[in-house]
Amino acid sequence: MSDDAPANAGEGDRSEGIETELSRDMSLFDITFIGVGAMIGAGVFALTGFAAGIAGPALVLAFALNGFVALFTAVSYAELGAAFPEAGGGYLWVKEALVDPNGFYAGWMSWFAHAVACSLYAVTFGAFLLEFIIYGTALGHDFLLWGFVTPGMADRALAVLMVGAFAYINYQGAEETGKAGIVVTAIKVILLGVFVVFGIMATLSTPTWPRKFLSNPGFMPNGVVGIIGAMGFTYIAFEGYEIIVQSGEEVVEPGTNVPRAVFYSLAIVVPIYVLVAFAAIGGIDVTSGAIELARPFPGPAPEYTWQLLGEMGELGIIRAAGQFVPYGVPLLLIAGLTATMSALNATIYSSSRVSFAMGRDRALPGFFDNVHPEKRTPHWAILLSAILIAAMAVILPIEAVAASADIMFILLFVQVNWTLIRMRQTHPDLPRTYEVPYMPWPPLIGIGLQLLLTPFLIRALGLEAIGIGTGNHGLVALGTTAIWMTIGLLIYYGYSRRKEAEKLERESPAIVAEQASGQHDYRILVPLANPESADQLIRTAIDLARENDGEIVVMSVVTVPQQTPLSEGRRFVEDEREVLDRAMEIGEEANVPIGGTIRIGHDVAQAILNTIEHGDVDAVLLGWRGRSRRQDFVFGSNVDEVITKARCDVLVERIGPRPGSVEEILLPIAGGPHAKFAAEVARAIGRATNAHVHVINVVAPDASNADRTEAREKLAAIRSTFDADANVDESVIEGRAVADTIVEMSSEYDVTLVGATREGLFQQLLFGAIPEEIGQRAENTVIMVKRSTGIRSRMKRWFKRRNR
C-alpha cells in the first residue's frame, strides 16, 4: 500500500459486496480532552477579570453554580449525542424534533454563537500578543504606532490576521492532531495549576485574607444581579460538551463514550474554575506597591481586589499573576496565547461545520455545501465563517462579543432541552444507551435556569459601578442578537423553506447492499491504494486464503480532513472505485470468497486498524513501493503505524520490477515464530504456483561446527512445515554480511520471503535491520512477514487448530 497516496475508492451507496462505513477512531480519553480543552480555553483567561468585576468575591460561587446549571443541559446533550453521533449536533436534533423554523434557527444561532465565540478568542489573542510584545520591550501602554494606530486598534488588527491565518489552515485541511490537542490542554492545566498554587499560598500568607472576600461591601457587592450576571457572562466557558457531541461520528462506541466524556469534562473543569477565581481574588493586593505590576496604567487605584480584576478586564489573571507567581506574566501570557490559538482553530472548525451542514440541507445557499475537490474541505463555509468572525471582532467591544455568544448559546440550549422532551414522545424506539433520569424535570429545570441568566446578564453589563466601563454592553449584545435573528427570519421565509422542500422532493433513499461474508475462520485484509500493485497483492492474498480455507476483504480508505464531516467523504468514494472492483473480480475469478469495504476517515492508518479490530481479521497484507521519503519512518507513516499497532499477522509486500508468474522463491530464515510464518506463506504461494522454494540460513565463513549444526537444525524445522513431496530444498550459505548475501542471491529468484527478526528494544525497527535492508535493496519482489505474538492472537490460532 502506498503510504502517501490516499487510499480512495468506492461510493456513498454500496454496490453488491462492497460496504461503505465511517471510521471511528477517537477514544473516551481523546473526546474527554476535547471537552476539557474547549472549556479551559480562552474563556478562563479572557472572562475571569470581567466576571470578578460583575460578581465580586462571589465569582467563586458563580463558577460553581454555572457548573450546576450547565449539568442540566449537559445531560440532554449526553442522551442525544449518544443516540445521534453525527456532526451537526444540536442543529440536527432540533430540526428532527421541533416544527419549523426551530431547526433553521438552531443552526442559525449555533453558527453565530460559534463565530462570535471565535471572535472573542481572536480579540483576546490580539490583546495577549500585544501585551506580550509590550512586556518584552520598552513600549508603554499608551504608545502610538506611526502616529495613528492605538493599542486598541493594534489588537483588533492582530485578531483579524489570526482569524485569516487559522481560516487558511482549516482550508488547507491541516489540523491539531489528537496528541497535539492533549499536549496543549495539558500545558493550560499545568500553568493554571501553578497560578492556583501560588495564588492560594499568597492568599493564606496574609492573616487578614478573609476580608478580601467578606469585608464591606461584602461577598456579593452587586447582589444576586451580580452573581447571576457573572454566570451568564461566563456561561460560554462551560459549553465544551457541545463540541464533544459535534465529533460524535468519529468516537469509538459513541453510545457510551459520549455521555461519559460530557460528565468527565465537567467534573474536571468546574473545580479548576472555582480555584482560579479564589486564587485571583485572594492572591493579589491593592494596598502594596506591587499593584503597579498588575495595573501599569494611571488613575486612582481601586479599593478591592475584585474591582482591580474587573478594571483589568481580559488581562485580569495575567496581570494578577505578575504579583504572586514567579515570571507570572510571561507564563500566563504563554498559556493564554496557547489557549486562544487552540480555541480559534476549534471554533473556526466548528462554526464552518454548522454552516456547512445547513448548506447541505439547503437551509443556507448551496455554495455553503461545496467541498474543495483537492483539499476536501468546505472552503466556502470556512471563508464566510471567517468573514463573520472578523467582522464581530472589529465591530463589537469584547464584553458585547462575549455576551452575544452567551445569549445565542443559551437560546440554543433551551431548544436542545425542549428537543429531548419532545423526542421521548416522538421517538420512543430511539436506541438510548444513556437516558436522563426523572424526565422531564432535568431539561425543564435547565430551560428555566438558562432563561433566568439572560436578563440578569444584560442588567449586570449595564451597571457602571462594576469597573468595566460606562457603555451598556448588555444592550449592545441584545441588539446584535435581535439583528441576527431578524436576518435569519428573512432568509428562512425568503429562501430556506422553499429550498428545503425542493430538496426533500428531489432526494430518495439510497439502496444499500451489505457485504456478504464472515463464514470462514481465516480472514485476510488487503488495503488498496495503488492500481498498479492491486493485482499482485490480491494474488498473494488469494494464495493465503486458499491455504487457510479463508476469505479476503479488500478495503479502500477515503480520507477527508478533520474540518470535513466524515459523512461527506461519501461524495469522493467514486473517484477510484475501479481499484476495488478490479480486486474483487480477480478474487471471484479465482473462486475465493472476497468482499469489499470502503472506510471514510481522517487517517488512513487508523481506518485500517479499526477494520482489523472490528472485522475479526487474522492477517493484513500491505503494499509498499520502496524507500520512505522521510527519515523518521521506515516504510512511511501509514504502513509504519499499522505494522506497529495491528493486533494480527502483518505482511508487507514490495513488488519488484518483474511482477507476474512465480517460479523460484527464496526463503532465508533465522528461526523463531516469524520464520515459521514466512515458511507458511512460502508454502501457500508455492502450492498455488508450483514454485520451487529454496530455504537458506546464512552463517559466517569462520562459523564453528556448533553454529553450523544449529543452522541445519533450523532448516530442518522449517522444512517440516512443507509437505514431504513439496518442491523444497535447503542449504547453509556462507557470507560475511547476512543482508548482502541474501540481496545478492535474490536476483535469481522471483520472490524473497523474510520473517521479522528479534533485535534490541531501543532500535527503531519494525521487522528488524536485516529484513528491512533486504526489502530496500533486493531486486525482486520481497514479502516481509511478522507473526502477531499477542496473547489474543495466540489463543485465536489455538482455537482454530482445535476446530479443524
N, C-alpha and C positions, 0 to 999 in steps of 0.2 A: 504494500500500500504506500503510495507516495505521501510523504509526510506533509509537504507544504502545499499540495494541491488539495482544495477542499473536496471531500467526498460527497458528491451530489448525485442524486438520481431520483426518479420517481415522480409522483404527483400527489396532490392533495387527496383525491379519492383513489381508492385502491383498485388495481386490476386483479384478476384472479391469481391467487398465490402470492401476491405482494401486499404486505401490511405496512401502512404508514402510521407512525406514532411519534409522540413528543418524547424528548429525552429529559428526564428529571434527574438533576444531579446535586441540588442543594440539600444539605443535611440540616438537622434540627439546630446544631451549633451555628452553621452558616446563617440561617434565617433569623435566629435569635440575635446574632451580632448585627444583622442588617437593621433590626428594630432598635437595638441599643445605640448603634451608630447614628441612626436618624434622630433619636430623641436627645442623646447627648451630642448635639450638633451645635450649630451656631446659636440656637435659642438660649442655651445656658450662658453663653458668653455675651450675647447682644442684649438680652432682655432682663437679666437679673438686676442690673443697675436701675433701669426704668421701673421695674416692678417693686423694688425696695422703696423708691420714691412714692409709689402709689399706696402700698400696704404698710410701710414702716416695718418695725420688727416682726409684725405678723406675717411677713413674707414666708417665714418658716412654716406657719400654719397654712398659708395659701398654697404652697407647693404640695404639702401633704394632702390637702383637700382636693387639689387638682388631680392627684393620682386616684383618689376615691371617685371623683366624678368621671374620669376617663375610664375607669373599670366598667362602668355601666354601659358604655358604648363598646368597649373592647370585647365584652362577651358576645355582643351582636356580631362584631367582625369575626370573632373566633368561630362561631357556628356557621355563618355564611361563607367565610373564607375556606373552611374545611369542606363544605358542600359544593362550592363553586370555585375550585382552584384555577382561576383564569385571570389573565391580565385584563385590567379594566376595573376590578374591584367594585366599589360602591355604585358606580355608574351602571354597570351591567345588572346588579341586583335590583336597584330601584326601577330600572327600565323593565325588568321582568315582572315585578310585583305590583307596581303602582300605575295608576292611569296617567296618560299624558296630560300636561307636559312635564310630569315629575321626572321621568327618565332623562329627558333632554336637560332639564335644569340640574340634575345630579351631575351629569358630565360637564355642563357649562360652569357650574360652581367649582367642581373639582379641578378643572383646568385652570380657572382663575386663582383658586386657592394655592395650588402648587406653584403657579407662575409668580404670584405675589410673595409667597414664602421664599421663592428663589431670589426675588429682588431684594428681600430683607437680607438674605445671606450675601448677596452681591454688595450691597451698601455697607454691610458690616465688614466684609473683606476689604473694601476700599478704605474704610476708617482704620482698620487694624494695620493694613500695609502702610498707610500714611504715617500712623503712629510709630510703626517700626522704623521707617525712614527717619522720622524726626528724632526718635530715641537714639539712633546711631550716628546722628550728625549734629551740627551746631545750629540747625534751623530752629526757630521758635514756632509756637503755635499760632502766631499772628502774621506769619510770613506771607508775602505776595510773590507769586511766580510770574515773571515777566510783567509785573505791574497790574495784572487783571485777573489772575486765577487765584482764588482763595482756597484755604484747606477744604472748605465745604464743597467747592466745585471740583477740586482735585480728587476727593474720594469718590464722588459720583462718576467722574471720568474713568477712574480705575475700575469702578463697578461695571461700567458698560464694556470696558475692554475685557474684563474677566468673563462676562456673560458671552461675549463673542468668541472668546478662546474656548470655553467649555462647550458652546454650541458646535464649534468646528470639530472638537474632539468627539462629540457624540455623532456628528455627521460621518466622520471617518470610521466609526464603529469601534474606536478604542474604548476601553472600559477599565474601571477599577476592579481588578480581579478579586476573587473571594479572599485570598490570602492578604492582599494589599488592604482590603477593607478592614480585615481583622486587625492588622498592624496599626492602621490609622485610628481605629476605635480604641485600641489598647493604649496608644500614645495619649489620646484625650483623657481616658480614665485615669491613667497614671499621673498626669500633670494636674488634673483636678484633685486627685488624691493628695498630692503634695500640697496644693493650695489649702485643702481642708485640714490636713495635719498641722501645718504651720499656723493656719488661722485659729484653730482651736487652742493651740499652745499659746498664741498671743492673747487670746480671749481669757483663758484661765490664769494667765500670769498676772492679770490685773485684778486685785481683790474686789474692785467695785464694778466688775464686768456686768452684773445683772442690771445695773442702771441703764446700760445701753438698750436693754430690751423692755424695761418696766418703768423708767422714770418719766415724769411729765414731758410730753403729752400721752405717755402710756404705751402699752403694747400695740394698740390699734389707733394710731393718731388720726386716721381718716375713717375710723369706724368700720362698720360692715361694708359700706360702699368701697372702701379701700381694699379690703380683703377680697371681695368678690370681683372688684375691678381688676386687681392684680391677677386673679385666677383667669379671668377672661383674656387678659393681655398676654399671658404666658401659655395659654392653652395650646397654642400651636406647637409648643415644645414637647407635648405629650401625644402627638398623633403618629408616632412611628409605627404603630400597629397597622396603620393604613398602608404604609409602604410594604409591610410584611405580606399582606394579602395580595398586593399588586404583583408579587413574584410567585404567587401560589402555584402556577402551572409548571414551575421549574423545581418544586420541592419534592424530595422523596417522601412518599407516604404523607401527602398533604392533609389527609383526614385527621391524623393525629399530631403531626408536627406543626402545622399552622396554629392551632389553638395553644399548644404548649409554648411556642415562640412568643405569641401575643402576651401571655401571662408572665413568662420568664423575663421578658424585656421590661415590662412594667415593674416587676419586683426588683430588678437591678437598678432601674433609673430613678424611681421616686426617692429612695433613701439618699442617693447621691445629690439630688437637687436640694433636699432638706438640709443636708450637711453643708453644701456650698453656701446656702443662704445664711445659715448660722455662723459659718466662718467669716463670711464677708461682713456681716453686720457687727459681729463681736470682735473681729480681729483688728479693724482699723481704729485710728484715734484722731479725733478732730481737735484735740487740745494741744498736741505736740507739734514741734517743728517739722515732724515727718509728714505732715499733711501736704507740704509742698510737693512731695514725691507723688502724691495721689492727685493733687489738684494744682497743676502748673499754670494756672491762668488767674488773672487778677480778680478782685472783688472780695466782699466780706465772706468769711468762712461760715459755712452752716453750723448750726448748734449740735446737730445729732448725726450719727454715722449713717443712718438710713437716708437722711437728706443729702449727705455728701454723695452717696451712691446714686441717688436719683439725679443729682446735678451732673454727674459724670456720664450718665446715660449708657450707651453701648460699650464705653470703656470702663465701666464701673469696676468689675472684678479684676480687670487688667491693672488699673492704677492702684486698686486696693492691695494687690499682690506686691506692688512696689514697696509697701510699708513693712510687711511681715514675712515675705518669702525671699530668701537669698536669690538674687538675679530674677526676682519675681516677674518684672515687666517683660523682659525678653522671653522668658519661659512661657508665660501665659499668652503672649502675643504669638509665639510659635504654635501653641496649642490652638489658639483661636483661628489663626490662618489655616492650619491643617483642617480644623473642623469646618470652616466656611468653604474651603475648596471642595472637601468631600461632599458637603451639603449642596453646593452649587451643581456638582456633577449629578448627584442623585435626583435633585428636583427638576433639572432640565430634562433628564431622562424620564421621570415620572409624568411631568406636565405634557411632554410631547407624546407619551404613550396614551394619555387620556384623550387628547385632541385627535390622535391617530385613530383610536377606537371609535370616536364619534364620526370621523370621516368615513370609516369603514361601514358604519351604519347609516351613512348619508344624513346624519344629524347636522354635520358640517359639510361644506362643499367637498366634492370628491377628491380634490388635489391633496387634502389632508391625508388621504389614504395611500398616496403614492409612495412607493418604496424604490429607492435608487437601484437601478439594475446591477451596478457593480458593488457599491458599498453595502447594499441590502439594509439600509437604514431609512426610516421615514423622514426624508430630508425636508419636505415642506412643513411637516408638523414641528420639526426641530427649529426651523428658521422662524416660523411665525410665533412659536412659543418664546423664542429668544427675543424677538422684537417686543412682544408684550412685557416680558420680564424687564428689559432695558428701559422701556417707557415708564413702568411703575417705579423703577429705581431712580429715575431722573425727576419725575413729576412730584412724587409724594414724599413727605417727611418720613423718617424711619419709623416714628411712632404710629403714623397713619398706615404705613405699609404693614406693620405687624398686626394692627387692629383689623385691617381689611381682610387679611388672611384668616385671622381668628374668626371673624363673623362668617366668612364663607365655609370654613371647616365646621363651625357649629351648625349651620343650616344643613350641610351635607350629612353630618352625623345624626341630626334629627330625622332626616329621610331614611337613613340606614336603619335606625332603631324601629321606625314605623314599618319598614320593609320586613324586618324579622317577624313582627307581629302578624303581618298580612300573609307571609309565606307559611306560617304554621297552619293557616286556614286554606290557602290556595294550593300549596304544595305539600300535602300531608305525607306523601310517599318519598320525599326527598331523602337521599342517603345521608343521615346526620350522624357522623362519628362523634361529634360533640353537640350536646344540647344545653341551652341556657336553662337553668332551673327556675322554678317559681314563676313561670310565664303567666301573664305578660308583664309582671311587675318590674323586672330589671330594665327592659327597654323603655317602659313608661317613665320610670324614675330618671333614666338617662335623658329622655326628652325634656322632662321638667327642669332638671338641673342645668342643662345646656341653654335652654331658653332663658333661664334666670341670669345667666352670665352676661348676655348681650347688653341689656340696658345698663347694668352696673359698669360694664366695660366702657361704654360711651360716656357715662356720667363721670367715672373716675378720671378719664383722659381729659375731661373738661375742667377739672379743678386746677386753678392757678397755683394753689398753695403747695403742690407736690414737688415743685422744684424742677419740673421738666420744661416748662415754658408757658407762654401765655396763649398759644393757639389751641383751639379746641380740636384736637386730633381725632377725638371720637366722632365728631360730626363730619369731619373730612372722610373718615373711613366709612361712615354710614352713607354719605353722599356717593362715594365711589362704588359702594356695593349696589346702591339703588340704580346708578347709571348702568352698571354692568348687567344687572337683572333686566332692565328695560331693553337694552340692546339684545339680550338673549330672547326676550319675548318677541321682538320684531323678527329676529332671524328664524325663530321656531315657526311662527304663523306665516311668515313670508316665504320660507324655503323648506325648512326641515320636515315639517309634517307631510308635505306633498312628496318629497323625495323618498322619505321612509316608506310611504305607501307604495310608491312605484317599485322600490327595491323588493318589498315583500311579494308583490305580484310577479316580479321577474324571476325570482330565485325559486329553485326546487331543491329538495333534499338530495344530497349525494348518495349514490348507491355504493355500498362498501362490501367488498368480498374479503372475508377473513382468511388468513393464512392457514392452510390445512396441513398439519404435520404433528409432530410430537409423539409418534407411536414407536419410535426407535430409542434404544438405550444410549446410543452414542450420537452426539451432535457436534458437528464442526462448523464454526462460524468463519466466514470469509468476507471481511470488509473490502469493498472495491472502490477505487477512485480513478485509476488509470486504465482506459480501454485497452492500451497496448499490452498490459500484463494480465488482464482479466482471464483470457483463455487459459494461459498456463497455470494460474492459481487454481482455477476451477478443476483442471485436470488432475492436479496434485490432490485437491480435496476429494475428488471422485475416487482416487486410489485409496485414500484413507477411509472414506465412508464404506467402500466395498469390503475392505479388510476387517472393519469393525462392525459390519452389518448396521451401519448408521445412516444418518441423513445430513444434508448440507443446508445451512442457512446463509444465503448471501445477503449482505446489507450494504447500504449506502447511507451517508450522513449528509443531510442538507444543513449547512451551517448558516446561522444568522447572527449578527452582532447582538450584544446584550441589550442595546437600545430597541431592538425589534422583538415584539412578542413571538414566542415560539410558533404559535398557531399560524403566523403569517409566512412561515417558511414553506407552507404548502404551495404557494404560488411559484416557487422555484424548483419544485421537485421534477418537473417535466424536462428540465434542461438537459440532463444526462441519463434519462430513463433507459436509453438503449443499452447502457453498460449492464444494468441489472437484468434486462430482458434477455440479452445475449447469454449471460451466465446461466440463466435458468433453462434456456434452450439446450445448452451443452449438457447440463445435468439430466434433462429429460431424454435427450438422445442416447445418453449412456444408461438409461433406465435406473437412475439413482434418485431416491426421494430428495427433492430440493424445494425450498421455499425462500421467499424473499421478504426483507423488511427494510423500510425506509425510515430512518430516525431523523427527527428535526431537533437540532440542539445548538447550543452556543459553543460547544467544544467537541471536536471530533473524538479525541481520546476518551473523554468521559461518556460520550454516547456509546462507544464500543464497550466500555467497561460496564455500563448499565445493561446492555444487551447480554453480556456474559453473565452478569449477576442474576438477572431475572429470567433468562432464557434457558437455564439448565445446560449451559454449554460445557463440553468436555475439552475442546481444543479450539484455538483461534489461529488462523493462518493469515499472516500479514505479508503484503508485498513491500519490497524495499528496492529503490532504484540506485542505491550506491551511497557514497560518502555524504554525510550530512554537511550542509552549508555552514553550520555553526559549530564552533569548537566545544561548546558546553553540552552538546548532545552527541550520542554515539550514532544513532540511526535517524534522528530527527525527533522533535518534541512529542509528536503524537505516538509514534512507534515506541519510543523510549518509555513513555508513561504506561502504555498498555503492557509492555513486557514486565515492567516493574510491579504493577498493581494487579494484573489479571490473576484471578484465582482459578486457573485452568492451565492445561498444557499450552505452550506457545511455540509456534513455528514462524520463522521469518525467512522468506524466500527472495533471494536476489536473482532475478532472471538474467541469464548470460546472453551473450551476443548471438548464440545459435539455439534458440528455443525450438522445441519440436520433439521428435522421437527420442526416447531414452534407451540406449543400448548398454552403456557402461556407467556403473555407479561406484564412486569412491567413498568408502566409509572409514575414516580414521577414528580410532577410539582410544579412550584413556581410562575406561572403567567408570563405574558409578551409575546412578539411575538415569542420567541424561544420555549416557552412551547406549544404554538398553533401549531408551525411547528412540534414539536415532536409528538403531537397528530395526525396530518395529516399523518405522517409516520407510526405511530402505526395503524391507521385506514387502511392504504394501506396494511400493512403486515397482519393485522387481517382479512381483506376481502379475501385476497389471500389464507390464510392458515386455515381459520375458527378458529383462535386462540381466546382465552379469554384475554381481556385487563383489567388489574387492575390499575386504576388511584388512586394515593395516594398523600396526602400532609402531610408532617411531621411537627408537632408542638411540642413545649416543654411540658413536663408533667404539668408544672405550668402555661401554657398559659392562658390568660384571655378569657372571653367569646367573646370579640370583635375579638381577634385573631382567635378563632375557627370559628366564623361566617365568617370572611374573607376567611379562608381556605375552608369552604364549598362553598362559592360563586365562588372561583377559580375552584373548582372541577366541579361545575355546568356549568361554562362557557366552560370548556374543554369537559364535557360530551355532550354538544350541538354540538360539532364538529362531533360526530358519528351519524349514523343512529339510529332511535328510537328503532329498533329491534336488534341492534348490541349487541354482547355478551360482554358487558362492565359493570363494576361496579366501584364504587369509595368509598374511605373511608379516614377519617382523622386518621393518625397514630401518636402516641406519641413516642417521642425519644429525648434524651438529645443532641445527635450529629446526625445531619441530614445524613451525609455521612455514618456513622457507621450503622445507622438504615437501610438505603437503601441497603448497601452492605450485611448486614445480611439477609435481605429478598430476595436478588437476587438469592440465591442458589436454591430457589424453583421455579424459572422461567427460561424459555429458552432464553429470550431476555429482556434486560433492555434498555429502550429508555429514554434519558435525554436531555433536552434542555439547551443551554448555559444560564448562569446567569449574571446579571449585577453587576460588582464589581468595586472597586477603580481603577482609571486610572493609578496609579503608581504600581499596581501589574502586574507582568509579566505573565498574564493569557490569554489563548486563548478561552476556554469555561467557565472558572470560576473555583474556587477552588473545589467546591463540585462535579461538573460533572467530572473533571479531576481525583479526588480521587476515584470516583466510577469506572471510566474507568480503573484505575490502579489496583484496589483491587477486583472488582466483579468477581465471579467465572463463570458467564455465558457470553454469547455474549452481548456486550454493543455497542449501537449506540448513539453517541453524535451528536447533530444537532445544527446548527447555521443559523438562518434566515438572509439573506442579508437585511440590513436596509437602504442601499443607495437609493438615490432618483431615480436612473435609474432602480433599481430592483423593487421599489415600483410602478413606472409608468408601467413597463412591466407587473407586476401581475395584475394591474388595467385594462389595455387594454385587457388582456387575459380573465379576468372575464366578461368584457363587450361584448366580441366577442363570448362567449359560449352560 
